[in-house]
Amino acid sequence: MNLEIKKKLTKYWFSLLQNIICLEIENLEKEYNSNIKFKGNKWKHGEFRTINGKVIEKGGVAFSNVIGKFPKEFGQKIPGTKNNLNFWSSGVSVVLHPKNPKVPAMHFNTRFICTQKNWFGGGMDVTPCLSDHKEKKYFHNELKKMSNLHNKKYYPKYKKWCDEYFYLPHRKESRGIGGIFFDYKMDNWEKDFAFVQDVGNIFVHLMKTIIKRKMFKKWTKKEKELQLEKRGRYVEFNLLYDRGTKFGLNSGGNTEAILMSMPPTAKWK
């Protein structure tokens, strides 16, 4: 299969996944007696959609297909750019900040990047402000089952990568309860693409299940305060360490779409 066909297939999948995720979130809003829908924001390299609902206080689902040239200094850190800084990239990214503090914040993204090499990257993680061991166990078990369908080495490897990645060294604490994270995945294109599609499908399943279980639960003012403080940690990580933020800002991405990951409100002690 030539590279142009691979690009078309991945681009189509990421765009389709954006539609599926937005539809499922709007259905959750509808169950909550809210008719709030996503607002579309089209730009020359894709579309990012945002929602400010009764279930999801602030959410963003972005699809992009960016073609350009990396800045020289940044490009040196990217595989396949030794003699050529040109790149092609497409992906979908999701950040959901729920209104109810009992529902965890959720993050997901998958992408396909082409330089003189081409690879997949992505993953997902969950950031609760209130601990729930049962939910954590369920989340990781589902990720493990999905990963094992492809390769039994994937889950332990990508879980470890996620734990190490979503960590705030200046506070010596993890951002959340982890998940899976992978990058520079270029073993076998067909198998890698099948895995990336399943990562998207399992995110949709986990997102719906986790939100539905808790979105009607009552919460206290104290729990909301804990959520706002945890959101502060989210801001710190995304602005200081997140690869996606850095990649987007250095590849001609849409600034509003890149910063849609910021929560609607946050607090620091």
C-alpha positions in Angstrom: 0.0 0.0 0.0 1.5 3.3 -1.0 1.9 6.3 1.4 -0.9 8.4 -0.2 -3.5 5.7 0.4 -2.3 5.3 4.0 -2.7 9.1 4.5 -6.3 9.0 3.0 -7.3 6.1 5.2 -6.0 7.6 8.4 -7.4 11.0 7.7 -10.9 9.5 6.9 -10.8 7.5 10.2 -9.8 10.4 12.4 -12.6 12.6 10.8 -15.1 9.8 11.3 -14.0 9.3 14.9 -14.5 13.0 15.6 -18.1 12.7 14.4 -18.7 9.5 16.5 -17.3 11.1 19.7 -19.3 14.3 19.3 -22.5 12.4 18.6 -22.1 10.2 21.7 -21.4 13.2 24.0 -24.5 15.0 22.6 -26.5 11.9 23.4 -25.2 12.0 27.0 -26.3 15.6 27.2 -29.7 14.6 25.8 -30.1 12.0 28.6 -29.4 14.7 31.1 -32.3 16.8 29.5 -29.9 19.1 27.8 -30.1 19.9 24.2 -26.7 21.6 24.1 -24.6 20.6 21.1 -21.1 21.1 19.8 -20.1 24.3 18.0 -18.0 23.7 15.0 -15.0 25.9 14.3 -13.5 25.2 10.8 -10.1 26.4 9.8 -7.8 25.7 6.9 -6.4 22.5 8.3 -9.4 20.9 9.9 -12.1 21.5 12.5 -12.2 21.8 16.2 -15.6 21.5 18.0 -16.3 22.7 21.5 -19.2 22.2 23.9 -20.2 23.9 27.2 -22.9 21.6 28.4 -24.6 20.4 31.6 -22.7 17.1 31.6 -19.4 18.3 30.0 -18.8 21.8 31.4 -16.1 22.3 28.7 -15.1 19.8 26.0 -13.2 19.9 22.8 -12.9 17.4 19.9 -10.5 18.4 17.2 -9.6 16.9 13.9 -6.6 18.2 12.0 -4.7 17.6 8.8 -1.7 19.8 8.8 1.0 20.0 6.0 4.0 22.2 6.5 7.6 22.6 7.6 8.9 22.3 11.1 11.0 25.1 12.6 14.7 24.0 12.4 15.4 23.6 16.1 12.1 21.8 16.9 12.4 19.6 13.7 15.8 18.2 14.9 13.9 16.4 17.7 11.5 14.7 15.2 12.3 11.4 13.4 12.9 11.5 9.7 13.8 15.3 9.5 17.6 15.1 9.1 17.6 16.4 5.6 14.1 17.6 5.1 11.8 19.5 7.6 8.6 19.0 5.6 5.8 17.0 7.3 2.3 15.7 6.9 0.1 15.0 10.0 -3.4 14.1 10.8 -5.1 13.2 14.0 -8.0 13.6 16.4 -7.7 14.9 20.0 -10.3 15.0 22.8 -10.3 16.8 26.2 -13.4 16.5 28.4 -13.9 18.5 31.6 -17.1 17.3 33.3 -19.3 19.5 35.4 -19.8 16.9 38.1 -16.6 16.5 40.2 -17.4 12.8 40.6 -16.9 12.3 36.9 -13.2 12.3 35.9 -11.7 14.5 33.3 -10.7 12.5 30.1 -8.1 12.9 27.5 -7.6 11.0 24.2 -5.7 11.5 21.0 -4.3 9.5 18.1 -2.3 10.7 15.2 -0.4 9.7 12.1 2.7 11.7 11.2 4.8 11.5 8.0 8.3 13.0 7.5 10.9 10.8 5.7 9.5 8.3 8.2 5.9 7.7 9.2 4.4 6.6 12.5 1.4 6.5 14.8 1.2 8.0 18.2 -1.5 8.6 20.8 -3.2 7.2 23.9 -5.7 8.1 26.6 -5.8 8.9 30.3 -8.2 9.7 33.0 -7.8 12.4 35.7 -10.3 12.1 38.6 -10.3 14.6 41.5 -11.9 12.0 43.8 -10.4 8.5 44.1 -12.4 5.5 43.0 -10.5 2.2 43.0 -13.3 0.3 41.3 -13.4 2.8 38.4 -9.6 2.7 38.1 -9.6 -1.1 38.0 -12.4 -1.2 35.4 -10.6 1.4 33.2 -7.3 -0.4 33.2 -8.9 -3.8 32.7 -10.7 -2.7 29.6 -7.5 -1.1 28.2 -5.6 -4.3 28.9 -8.2 -6.5 27.2 -8.2 -4.4 24.1 -4.4 -4.2 23.9 -4.0 -8.0 24.4 -6.1 -8.5 21.2 -3.1 -7.0 19.4 0.0 -7.9 21.4 0.3 -8.9 25.1 3.4 -6.7 25.4 1.4 -3.5 24.5 -0.5 -2.9 27.7 2.4 -3.1 30.3 4.7 -1.1 27.9 2.2 1.6 27.1 0.8 1.8 30.6 4.4 2.4 32.0 5.0 5.0 29.3 1.7 6.8 30.3 2.6 6.7 34.0 6.0 8.2 33.3 4.7 10.8 30.8 1.7 12.2 32.7 3.8 13.1 35.7 4.4 16.6 37.1 8.1 16.5 38.3 7.9 19.9 40.0 5.2 18.6 42.2 6.3 14.9 42.3 2.9 13.7 41.5 1.0 12.0 38.7 -1.6 13.9 36.8 -4.2 11.2 37.1 -4.7 7.4 37.2 -2.9 6.8 33.9 -3.9 4.9 30.9 -1.9 4.1 27.8 0.5 6.2 25.8 2.6 5.3 22.7 4.6 7.2 20.1 6.8 6.5 17.0 4.8 3.4 16.3 6.1 2.2 12.9 6.3 -1.6 13.1 3.7 -2.8 10.6 1.4 -0.2 9.1 -1.7 -2.4 8.8 -1.4 -3.8 12.3 -0.5 -0.4 13.8 -3.6 1.2 12.1 -5.9 -1.6 13.4 -4.5 -1.0 16.9 -5.0 2.8 16.6 -8.7 2.2 15.4 -9.3 0.0 18.5 -7.8 2.6 20.8 -10.4 5.0 19.4 -13.2 2.6 19.8 -12.3 1.6 23.3 -12.1 5.3 24.3 -15.7 5.8 23.0 -16.9 2.8 25.1 -15.0 3.9 28.2 -16.1 7.5 27.9 -19.8 6.6 27.7 -19.7 4.0 30.4 -17.8 6.1 33.0 -19.8 9.3 32.4 -23.2 7.6 32.5 -22.4 5.9 35.8 -21.8 9.1 37.6 -23.3 12.1 35.8 -26.6 12.1 37.8 -24.8 11.8 41.2 -25.1 14.7 43.7 -21.9 16.5 44.6 -20.9 18.9 47.3 -19.2 22.3 47.3 -16.1 20.8 48.8 -15.9 18.2 46.0 -16.2 21.0 43.5 -13.3 22.8 45.1 -11.2 19.7 44.9 -12.0 19.5 41.2 -10.9 23.1 40.6 -7.6 22.4 42.3 -7.1 19.3 40.2 -7.8 21.3 37.1 -5.0 23.5 38.1 -2.6 20.5 37.9 -4.1 19.8 34.4 -3.2 23.4 33.3 0.4 23.0 34.6 1.0 19.8 32.8 -0.4 20.9 29.5 1.4 24.1 29.4 4.8 22.9 30.7 5.2 19.3 29.5 2.6 18.1 27.0 4.1 17.0 23.7 0.8 17.6 21.8 0.8 21.2 22.9 4.4 21.8 21.9 3.9 19.9 18.6 0.8 21.9 17.7 2.4 25.3 18.4 5.5 24.4 16.5 3.7 22.9 13.4 1.4 25.7 12.5 -1.6 24.4 14.4 -4.6 26.4 15.4 -3.8 28.0 18.8 -7.5 28.0 19.9 -7.7 24.3 19.1 -4.5 23.5 20.9 -5.5 25.4 24.0 -9.0 23.9 24.1 -7.6 21.5 26.6 -7.6 24.2 29.2 -10.4 23.8 31.8 -13.2 26.4 32.0 -12.1 27.3 35.6 -9.3 26.3 37.8 -7.9 27.2 41.3 -4.5 27.2 43.0 -4.1 27.3 46.8 
